[in-house]
Amino acid sequence: MTVPISVADSATESPPLTMFGPDFPFAYDEYVRSPLGIGAVPRSAYAKPVAVIGGGLSGTLTAYELARMGLRPVVYEADRLGGRMRSLPFAGHPGITAEMGAMRFPTSSTTLFHYLDEMGLQTTPFPNPLAEATPSTVVDLKGSKHFARTLADLPDIYREAAHAWHRTLDELGEAGSLTAAIRRRDVPAIQRIWADLVRRHDDTTFYGFLCQSTAFESFALRELFGQVGFGTGGWDTDFPNSILEILRVVCTAADDDHRSIVGGSQQLPECLWSAPVPGVKRWPAGTSVQSLHADGRTRPAVVRLGRTGAGGFVVADASGTVDVYDAVVFTGQVWMLLNTIDTDESVLPAAHWTAIERTHYMGASKVFVLVDRPFWKDIDPATGHETMSMTLTDRMTRGTYLLEFGDDRPALICLSYTWADDSLKLLPLNAGERMDLMLKSLGRIYPGVDIRGHVIAAPVTMSWETERAFMGAFKANLPGHYRYQRRLYTHFMQDRLPAQHRGFYLAGDDVSWTAGWAEGAVQTALNAVWGVMTQFGGHTVPGNPGPGDLFDEISPIDLDQ
Ligand SMILES: Cc1cc2nc3c(=O)[nH]c(=O)nc-3n(C[C@H](O)[C@H](O)[C@H](O)COP(=O)(O)OP(=O)(O)OC[C@H]3O[C@@H](n4cnc5c(N)ncnc54)[C@H](O)[C@@H]3O)c2cc1C
């Protein structure tokens, strides 16, 4: 089985669950796969420059598709190409990278997988708790340790929690009918069910949702569920967030059947930047986004963003260069528009500024060590089990993942992956101190195992909330945030905005419905591309409508004020 506690462990059922809606049920995967293409601009618009702020997945994908249409994307990047797809290499160990940001991608991210295929990147199953690719899992709670290969190996209370979660999802979350409608891509059914859930639950926290359920009357069960959770592990750090965020993840199988990108996830934005763009218009064959940049490099950080009197934009970068554009796509986390970039208020309507100010980000930290070999596979003669297992615990590590690259090669341990408060607890500590802390926790779970003796390189760590160009790992809506979320997501439909607020597009996973998942970065990039294309007089072709063409039929439910 893929996961211990999930509504969607039937990832193999047909048709498969995909990240189709539920808020905006547009088939992004079919749109990009269509041989008709995603649209074109008129020749008069060829070579027009478009500023793309941010060189993460959303920015590089936006630039790639704009270049394909014959426009000239100009990518600005404040930190490094790849953004939160960040794969840290280890000197002398090619192919081994620590995924400091995104590391596992649900197969339900079908639009993302389209671009992985287009770039020729390979994926492999990710060793999540109790996943088929995971030799064994240890759950250690309140000092009590259990070894398991499947959910059946764990004590009854874990199955009880799984059962309670399924019951709660069905009774309060209509998960059965919603997932069935998503599988069938039955848009009216998705809209009907989801609109009802949004109305009922926009003001409900994840924890409040559990408390409403008779299945979770027991505090002990809620506590255990929070610590072990579903899919990828503990979810109690999400308890204060809106239950709609959780339902989106569960009902689109985002937390199931994960794969990692062989060689590192950063390759995807790097390839979108450097690979020749197939079917490119206006530019010579072989043109890449990179080759459209004078010195083959991204421009530096944007420091000022304003409007010209004539409806264009002034973009100033950290080198002091100032350029003027007709269109700007912004893909950084939206808080950047409030602090590190001096942004004119006129760039966005007031209601959108409110939504940006209210945006809520979760922090996340990871600590990795490189070890000499996957020693955890050695069988302990005393127990007959592997020496160490993928580990879920309520100790400081929370989730420990074991990543191998071949029996005779060095291997990686993600000693700890934490979110929100669990991540904040680590902020004062440097990499060495974090490693020591995690080894101490793991030492209690695996007494006698000399993990430190296998470590062959300095530990690497990262906390996204203290990074100047990010200020958080990913957005997580709080109760009552639906209206803000809708405002940011639908901003690409600019014919509904006053004329003086057009030409600036928001993209990136934090304006998507599924922040924290790369699919959201891809989908919002495609919205922005559609918006820019339309602004320059372009359009999609009959037979392959874009997100804006179908917007009125499938627009996200508009809650009253
Ligand atoms: C810890 C962590 C774990 C994750 N795990 C997963 C996972 O397992 N699966 C999954 O699908 N997704 C995961 N994600 C989410 C995934 O990484 C994101 O969805 C995706 O990388 C977002 O891409 P983006 O382009 O929208 O944003 P970003 O990657 O944040 O790109 C925005 C870029 O803008 C740049 N920028 C900021 N300010 C400026 C400025 N002033 N001028 C120019 N550039 C600027 C930033 O440096 C950054 O490179 C994870 C993220 C984190 C942090």
The ligand as an SDF file (V2000), in Angstrom:
LIG
                    3D

 53 58  0  0  0  0  0  0  0  0999 V2000
   10.3300   22.4270    2.1870 C   0  0  0  0  0  0  0  0  0  0  0  0
    9.4810   22.3010    0.9570 C   0  0  0  0  0  0  0  0  0  0  0  0
    9.0120   21.0700    0.5820 C   0  0  0  0  0  0  0  0  0  0  0  0
    8.2270   20.9340   -0.5620 C   0  0  0  0  0  0  0  0  0  0  0  0
    7.8300   19.7080   -0.9250 N   0  0  0  0  0  0  0  0  0  0  0  0
    7.1560   19.5400   -2.0790 C   0  0  0  0  0  0  0  0  0  0  0  0
    6.8900   18.2520   -2.5530 C   0  0  0  0  0  0  0  0  0  0  0  0
    7.3300   17.2730   -1.9530 O   0  0  0  0  0  0  0  0  0  0  0  0
    6.1630   18.1280   -3.7020 N   0  0  0  0  0  0  0  0  0  0  0  0
    5.7420   19.1940   -4.4210 C   0  0  0  0  0  0  0  0  0  0  0  0
    5.0850   19.0260   -5.4590 O   0  0  0  0  0  0  0  0  0  0  0  0
    6.0470   20.4520   -4.0050 N   0  0  0  0  0  0  0  0  0  0  0  0
    6.7360   20.6340   -2.8600 C   0  0  0  0  0  0  0  0  0  0  0  0
    7.0680   21.8830   -2.4390 N   0  0  0  0  0  0  0  0  0  0  0  0
    6.5260   23.0120   -3.1870 C   0  0  0  0  0  0  0  0  0  0  0  0
    7.3310   23.3220   -4.4370 C   0  0  0  0  0  0  0  0  0  0  0  0
    8.6690   23.4700   -4.0850 O   0  0  0  0  0  0  0  0  0  0  0  0
    6.7630   24.6070   -5.0150 C   0  0  0  0  0  0  0  0  0  0  0  0
    5.4130   24.4040   -5.3790 O   0  0  0  0  0  0  0  0  0  0  0  0
    7.4770   25.1270   -6.2370 C   0  0  0  0  0  0  0  0  0  0  0  0
    8.8550   24.9470   -6.1880 O   0  0  0  0  0  0  0  0  0  0  0  0
    7.1190   26.5970   -6.3120 C   0  0  0  0  0  0  0  0  0  0  0  0
    7.6510   27.1930   -7.4580 O   0  0  0  0  0  0  0  0  0  0  0  0
    7.3630   28.7260   -7.6980 P   0  0  0  0  0  0  0  0  0  0  0  0
    8.0690   29.0780   -8.9420 O   0  0  0  0  0  0  0  0  0  0  0  0
    5.9230   28.9860   -7.5680 O   0  0  0  0  0  0  0  0  0  0  0  0
    8.0210   29.4940   -6.4660 O   0  0  0  0  0  0  0  0  0  0  0  0
    9.5430   29.6070   -6.0400 P   0  0  0  0  0  0  0  0  0  0  0  0
   10.2410   28.3380   -6.2310 O   0  0  0  0  0  0  0  0  0  0  0  0
    9.5210   30.1940   -4.6580 O   0  0  0  0  0  0  0  0  0  0  0  0
   10.1450   30.6470   -7.0750 O   0  0  0  0  0  0  0  0  0  0  0  0
   10.0350   32.0240   -6.8930 C   0  0  0  0  0  0  0  0  0  0  0  0
   11.3730   32.6450   -7.1980 C   0  0  0  0  0  0  0  0  0  0  0  0
   11.2550   34.0590   -7.0580 O   0  0  0  0  0  0  0  0  0  0  0  0
   12.4980   34.5300   -6.6150 C   0  0  0  0  0  0  0  0  0  0  0  0
   12.3450   35.8890   -6.1150 N   0  0  0  0  0  0  0  0  0  0  0  0
   11.8450   36.3010   -4.9270 C   0  0  0  0  0  0  0  0  0  0  0  0
   11.9330   37.6530   -4.8500 N   0  0  0  0  0  0  0  0  0  0  0  0
   12.4600   38.0870   -6.0260 C   0  0  0  0  0  0  0  0  0  0  0  0
   12.8140   39.3770   -6.5330 C   0  0  0  0  0  0  0  0  0  0  0  0
   12.6450   40.4780   -5.8190 N   0  0  0  0  0  0  0  0  0  0  0  0
   13.3690   39.4460   -7.7640 N   0  0  0  0  0  0  0  0  0  0  0  0
   13.5760   38.3380   -8.5030 C   0  0  0  0  0  0  0  0  0  0  0  0
   13.2800   37.0900   -8.0480 N   0  0  0  0  0  0  0  0  0  0  0  0
   12.7230   36.9780   -6.8350 C   0  0  0  0  0  0  0  0  0  0  0  0
   12.9000   33.5130   -5.5600 C   0  0  0  0  0  0  0  0  0  0  0  0
   14.2860   33.5660   -5.3100 O   0  0  0  0  0  0  0  0  0  0  0  0
   12.4580   32.2100   -6.2200 C   0  0  0  0  0  0  0  0  0  0  0  0
   13.5100   31.6000   -6.9310 O   0  0  0  0  0  0  0  0  0  0  0  0
    7.8850   22.0720   -1.3190 C   0  0  0  0  0  0  0  0  0  0  0  0
    8.3660   23.3150   -0.9560 C   0  0  0  0  0  0  0  0  0  0  0  0
    9.1680   23.4290    0.1760 C   0  0  0  0  0  0  0  0  0  0  0  0
    9.7080   24.7690    0.5430 C   0  0  0  0  0  0  0  0  0  0  0  0
  1  2  1  0
  2  3  1  0
  2 52  2  0
  3  4  2  0
  4  5  1  0
  4 50  1  0
  5  6  2  0
  6  7  1  0
  6 13  1  0
  7  8  2  0
  7  9  1  0
  9 10  1  0
 10 11  2  0
 10 12  1  0
 12 13  2  0
 13 14  1  0
 14 15  1  0
 14 50  1  0
 15 16  1  0
 16 17  1  0
 16 18  1  0
 18 19  1  0
 18 20  1  0
 20 21  1  0
 20 22  1  0
 22 23  1  0
 23 24  1  0
 24 25  2  0
 24 26  1  0
 24 27  1  0
 27 28  1  0
 28 29  2  0
 28 30  1  0
 28 31  1  0
 31 32  1  0
 32 33  1  0
 33 34  1  0
 33 48  1  0
 34 35  1  0
 35 36  1  0
 35 46  1  0
 36 37  1  0
 36 45  1  0
 37 38  2  0
 38 39  1  0
 39 40  1  0
 39 45  2  0
 40 41  1  0
 40 42  2  0
 42 43  1  0
 43 44  2  0
 44 45  1  0
 46 47  1  0
 46 48  1  0
 48 49  1  0
 50 51  2  0
 51 52  1  0
 52 53  1  0
M  END
$$$$
